[in-house]
Amino acid sequence: GENVEQHPSTLSVQEGDSAVIKCTYSDSASNYFPWYKQELGKGPQLIIDIRSNVGEKKDQRIAVTLNKTAKHFSLHITETQPEDSAVYFCAARGGGADGLTFGKGTHLIIQP
Amino acid sequence: NAGVTQTPKFRVLKTGQSMTLLCAQDMNHEYMYWYRQDPGMGLRLIHYSVGEGTTAKGEVPDGYNVSRLKKQNFLLGLESAAPSQTSVYFCASSYIVGGPYNEQFFGPGTRLTVL
């Protein structure tokens, strides 16, 4: 089955700086790669996603890049703000109807 | 729309007791999922359903059973709870996979402790 590795487990950045979280996946059949943000005591919430036929996608301060050859994808957050502090999860899904395979999460801390 | 709701929010069980977690969605989604979240482990898929009356096993199905008798509800059962099932359980739902809408919408979670 699919295996998703996520790094780093904790990331601390100064407010206003950029943050990058990286993930690798194992199943070359995977074709959908979402990123979720989870705040304390809440369920994960989708912030951006990308399909395998696209190399990059951007939504305001958030961008995701995908390298299918290397089987890795990354989340980029620019101009970080205090409200960006949360746990971020990457995930991957193959062509079937089964669920997502998640990375173990990155705790992003925005230092004032 | 309430989205995805889960009942109960918290529960404490003794080893060997049984319980059912209820997930409900009002978005007319076809697919529903149960995940568990443990510290440092991310979310892992327990069971899922691609439609009313159908269920399938995920990555960690042992010790759990599920039922999807109505399209809007997905039940997760623990027949004989064990301390290893102490976790936060999340339900999610989505439209048909492969279409233009892939997003899985998550509920707020149920925190279960088994003593």
HADDOCK unambig.tbl for C-alpha pairs under 7 A between the chains (distance, minus, plus):
assign (segid A and resid 42 and name CA) (segid B and resid 108 and name CA) 5.16 0.50 0.50
assign (segid A and resid 42 and name CA) (segid B and resid 109 and name CA) 6.96 0.50 0.50
assign (segid A and resid 43 and name CA) (segid B and resid 106 and name CA) 5.67 0.50 0.50
assign (segid A and resid 43 and name CA) (segid B and resid 107 and name CA) 5.70 0.50 0.50
assign (segid A and resid 43 and name CA) (segid B and resid 108 and name CA) 4.58 0.50 0.50
assign (segid A and resid 43 and name CA) (segid B and resid 109 and name CA) 6.07 0.50 0.50
assign (segid A and resid 44 and name CA) (segid B and resid 106 and name CA) 6.14 0.50 0.50
assign (segid A and resid 45 and name CA) (segid B and resid 106 and name CA) 6.91 0.50 0.50
assign (segid A and resid 97 and name CA) (segid B and resid 97 and name CA) 5.93 0.50 0.50
assign (segid A and resid 98 and name CA) (segid B and resid 48 and name CA) 6.90 0.50 0.50
assign (segid A and resid 99 and name CA) (segid B and resid 33 and name CA) 6.90 0.50 0.50
assign (segid A and resid 99 and name CA) (segid B and resid 45 and name CA) 6.51 0.50 0.50
assign (segid A and resid 101 and name CA) (segid B and resid 44 and name CA) 6.97 0.50 0.50
assign (segid A and resid 102 and name CA) (segid B and resid 42 and name CA) 6.07 0.50 0.50
assign (segid A and resid 102 and name CA) (segid B and resid 43 and name CA) 5.89 0.50 0.50
assign (segid A and resid 103 and name CA) (segid B and resid 42 and name CA) 5.89 0.50 0.50
assign (segid A and resid 104 and name CA) (segid B and resid 40 and name CA) 5.89 0.50 0.50
assign (segid A and resid 104 and name CA) (segid B and resid 41 and name CA) 5.04 0.50 0.50
assign (segid A and resid 104 and name CA) (segid B and resid 42 and name CA) 4.00 0.50 0.50
assign (segid A and resid 105 and name CA) (segid B and resid 42 and name CA) 5.89 0.50 0.50
